Amino acid sequence: MPNDALLLVAGNFPDKNYYETDQRVVRKRSRIRIEAGFIPNEMMQAYLFSCDAVVVPYREILTSGTAMLAMSFWSAVVSV
């Protein structure tokens, strides 16, 4: 893994407890960053052009708007 690799978790957290747990984990790691909250449309392309992959929290992604948007920017999509 390159020394400048970064994991960015961006978007809304529907569960406050999940967000707080993630924050505790991230504080211990300098190469993980969380940007919680709504991402405005005008900022979305900046995120998608700068990433290597988009992870979506769905097992079946055929109708996912998020996955389709990521693929339209030629980003790899990982479904978990």
Secondary structure by P-SEA (a helix, b strand, c coil): ccccbbbbbccccccaaaaaaaaaaaaaccccccccccccccaaaaaaaaccbbbbccccccccaaaaaaaaabbbbbcc
